[in-house]
Amino acid sequence: MTAGTGGGIAVVVGATGALGSAIVERLRRAGLGVVAVARTEPAIDDPGVTGCAADIGSDDALPAIAAGVDRAGDGPVRMVVQAAGLPATGPVETIDPDALGRAVALKAGGLLRLVRAVDTRLQGGSRIVALGGHYGCEPAPYACAAGVTNAGLANLVRQLAVAYGPRGITAHLVAPGPADTPRLRALSEQAAARRGVPVEQVLAERAAESPLGRLVTPAEVAWSVALLLDPEAGALHGSTLALDVGARRGIF
């Protein structure tokens, strides 16, 4: 068995991104062995992390992830995390309509592929976790694909909660607000170029959506995911954990 899997195994898709890598680190600190899934097998100098090359947008990911879990050891899969990021797609006024379907296929279809790849290794107390986002409940034209996809992801998580709940397996959506990551800066640079304004202005606008005037950090997102390992987190089954630093205005 790979070192560090005494507490079980977690599978993290999108493990090389800013959020995914922070989640991998936090789950290792929680004592889990981690299968780190990315399009290109990540080189991580940690015997408790098993790299796995897989494209979660393709059905070929199922046998690749299953094999990665087998390499990680024979313990149960305590948690799966779909943290793959979406490509830039543009605002609602100019987005390619087909890009919406591709975004949903990557995030929602990818979540289903992840769950099916490890289904036989899930047990009572295992967690199915998807990273959604603030714009799934707070529509914003500049985040068209993210809003549509994350709204659908919330629905899918509820369906998984109903389907897997009888086995004692819980499903959760973690929905950060705009997070302080290189991806957000890249998207903000594109928006700034379209509008002809400095990128700092766009980033300030994103931060100003929160009453605290700041962005969510990858460490905060990773903390929330690791929190779901606690037995008491079963009470959050099927729900969305909002990490928007107060940006959401609606009550429900």
C-alpha positions in Angstrom: 0.0 0.0 0.0 1.2 3.5 -0.8 2.5 5.4 2.3 -0.1 7.6 3.8 -3.2 5.6 2.8 -3.9 4.2 6.3 -6.8 6.7 6.5 -8.1 5.7 3.1 -7.7 7.2 -0.4 -8.9 10.4 -2.0 -9.1 11.0 -5.7 -8.7 14.6 -6.9 -9.4 15.6 -10.5 -7.7 18.8 -11.6 -4.9 18.2 -9.1 -2.4 20.5 -10.8 -4.6 23.6 -10.7 -4.4 26.2 -8.0 -7.5 24.8 -6.2 -6.8 21.2 -6.9 -3.2 21.3 -5.7 -4.3 23.0 -2.4 -6.9 20.3 -1.9 -4.3 17.6 -2.5 -2.0 19.1 0.1 -4.8 19.5 2.7 -6.1 15.9 2.2 -2.5 14.6 2.7 -2.4 16.6 5.9 -5.6 14.8 6.9 -3.8 11.5 6.5 -5.3 10.3 3.2 -3.4 8.9 0.3 -4.2 10.9 -2.8 -4.6 9.9 -6.4 -3.8 13.2 -8.3 -5.6 13.2 -11.7 -4.6 15.7 -14.4 -4.4 15.6 -18.2 -0.6 15.1 -17.8 0.6 12.9 -15.0 1.7 15.3 -12.2 5.2 14.8 -10.8 4.7 15.2 -7.1 7.5 14.3 -4.7 5.3 12.7 -2.1 5.1 8.9 -1.7 1.5 9.3 -0.5 0.4 10.9 -3.8 -0.1 8.7 -6.9 -0.1 10.6 -10.2 -2.6 9.7 -12.8 -2.9 11.0 -16.3 -6.5 11.1 -17.5 -8.8 13.4 -19.4 -12.0 13.6 -17.3 -13.8 14.8 -20.4 -13.4 11.4 -22.0 -14.7 7.9 -21.1 -11.1 6.7 -21.3 -10.7 8.4 -17.9 -12.6 5.6 -16.2 -10.1 2.8 -16.6 -7.2 5.2 -16.1 -8.5 6.5 -12.7 -9.5 3.0 -11.6 -5.9 1.9 -12.3 -4.5 4.8 -10.4 -6.6 3.9 -7.4 -5.3 0.3 -7.6 -1.8 1.6 -7.6 -2.5 3.8 -4.6 -3.4 0.8 -2.4 -6.3 -1.4 -1.3 -8.0 1.0 1.2 -11.4 2.5 0.7 -11.9 5.6 -1.4 -12.9 8.1 1.3 -13.5 11.0 -1.0 -13.6 12.0 -4.7 -13.2 15.6 -5.7 -14.1 17.0 -9.2 -12.0 20.2 -9.3 -11.3 20.4 -13.0 -11.5 24.0 -14.2 -13.4 25.3 -17.2 -11.7 26.9 -20.2 -12.3 30.5 -21.0 -15.5 30.9 -23.1 -16.4 34.6 -23.1 -19.5 36.5 -22.0 -23.1 35.7 -22.9 -23.1 38.2 -25.7 -20.4 36.4 -27.7 -20.0 32.9 -26.3 -20.2 30.0 -28.8 -23.4 28.2 -27.9 -21.7 24.9 -28.3 -19.2 25.9 -25.6 -22.0 25.6 -23.1 -22.5 21.9 -23.9 -18.7 21.3 -23.7 -18.5 23.0 -20.3 -21.3 20.9 -18.9 -19.8 17.8 -20.4 -16.5 18.5 -18.7 -17.8 19.3 -15.2 -21.0 17.3 -14.9 -20.1 14.5 -17.2 -16.6 14.4 -15.6 -18.2 14.1 -12.1 -20.2 11.0 -13.3 -17.0 9.5 -14.8 -15.1 10.0 -11.6 -17.8 8.4 -9.4 -18.2 5.5 -11.8 -14.4 4.9 -12.0 -14.3 4.2 -8.2 -17.8 3.1 -7.4 -16.7 -0.3 -6.1 -14.3 1.3 -3.7 -16.8 3.7 -2.2 -18.3 2.7 1.2 -20.5 4.1 3.9 -19.0 7.5 4.9 -17.4 8.2 1.6 -17.8 11.7 0.1 -18.6 12.7 -3.4 -17.5 16.4 -3.8 -17.7 18.7 -6.8 -16.3 22.2 -7.0 -19.0 24.5 -8.4 -19.1 28.2 -8.0 -20.8 31.4 -6.9 -22.2 32.2 -10.4 -24.3 29.1 -10.4 -26.7 30.9 -8.1 -25.8 34.5 -8.9 -26.0 34.8 -12.7 -23.4 37.1 -14.3 -23.3 37.7 -18.1 -19.5 37.8 -18.0 -19.4 34.3 -16.5 -21.9 32.6 -18.8 -20.5 29.1 -19.0 -19.5 29.0 -15.3 -23.0 30.0 -14.3 -24.9 27.6 -16.5 -22.5 24.7 -15.7 -22.4 25.2 -11.9 -26.2 25.5 -11.7 -26.5 22.2 -13.5 -23.8 20.7 -11.3 -25.8 21.6 -8.2 -28.8 19.6 -9.6 -26.5 16.7 -10.4 -25.1 16.6 -6.9 -28.7 16.5 -5.5 -29.4 13.5 -7.9 -26.2 11.7 -6.7 -27.3 12.4 -3.1 -30.6 10.6 -3.7 -28.9 7.7 -5.6 -26.0 7.1 -3.3 -27.5 8.1 0.0 -28.9 4.6 0.7 -25.3 3.3 0.6 -24.3 5.8 3.3 -22.3 7.8 0.7 -22.8 11.5 0.7 -22.6 14.1 -2.1 -21.6 17.7 -1.7 -21.2 20.8 -3.8 -18.5 23.4 -2.7 -19.3 26.7 -4.4 -16.5 29.3 -4.0 -16.8 32.9 -5.0 -14.2 34.3 -7.4 -10.9 32.7 -6.1 -7.5 34.3 -6.1 -5.9 32.1 -8.7 -3.8 32.4 -11.9 -6.9 31.3 -13.8 -8.9 34.3 -12.5 -6.1 36.6 -13.4 -6.0 35.2 -16.9 -9.7 35.5 -17.3 -9.6 39.1 -15.9 -6.8 40.0 -18.4 -9.1 38.8 -21.3 -12.0 40.8 -19.9 -9.8 43.9 -19.4 -8.6 43.6 -23.0 -12.2 43.4 -24.3 -13.2 46.5 -22.3 -10.1 48.5 -22.7 -9.4 48.9 -19.0 -6.5 47.8 -16.7 -6.7 44.3 -15.4 -6.4 45.6 -11.8 -9.8 47.3 -12.3 -11.4 44.0 -13.3 -9.8 42.2 -10.3 -11.0 45.0 -8.0 -14.5 44.6 -9.4 -14.5 40.9 -8.6 -13.2 41.5 -5.1 -15.8 44.2 -4.6 -18.6 41.7 -5.1 -17.9 40.6 -1.5 -18.8 42.9 1.4 -15.3 42.0 2.7 -13.8 43.4 -0.4 -11.6 40.3 -1.1 -11.4 37.1 -3.0 -11.6 33.5 -1.8 -8.2 31.8 -1.3 -7.3 28.3 -2.5 -6.4 27.5 1.1 -10.0 28.3 2.2 -11.4 26.1 -0.5 -9.1 23.2 0.5 -10.2 23.7 4.1 -13.8 23.3 3.3 -13.2 20.2 1.3 -11.2 18.5 4.1 -14.0 19.6 6.5 -16.3 17.2 4.7 -14.2 14.3 6.0 -15.7 14.8 9.5 -18.4 12.3 10.4 -20.7 15.3 11.2 -20.5 16.5 7.6 -23.1 13.8 6.7 -25.7 16.4 7.8 -24.6 18.4 4.7 -25.6 15.6 2.3 -26.8 17.0 -1.0 -26.3 20.6 -0.1 -24.1 23.4 -1.4 -21.4 24.9 0.8 -21.1 28.5 -0.2 -17.7 30.1 0.1 -18.4 33.5 -1.4 -17.2 35.7 1.4 -20.7 37.3 1.5 -21.1 38.0 -2.2 -24.4 36.0 -2.5 -27.4 38.3 -2.1 -30.2 35.8 -2.2 -31.6 34.0 0.9 -31.9 30.6 -0.8 
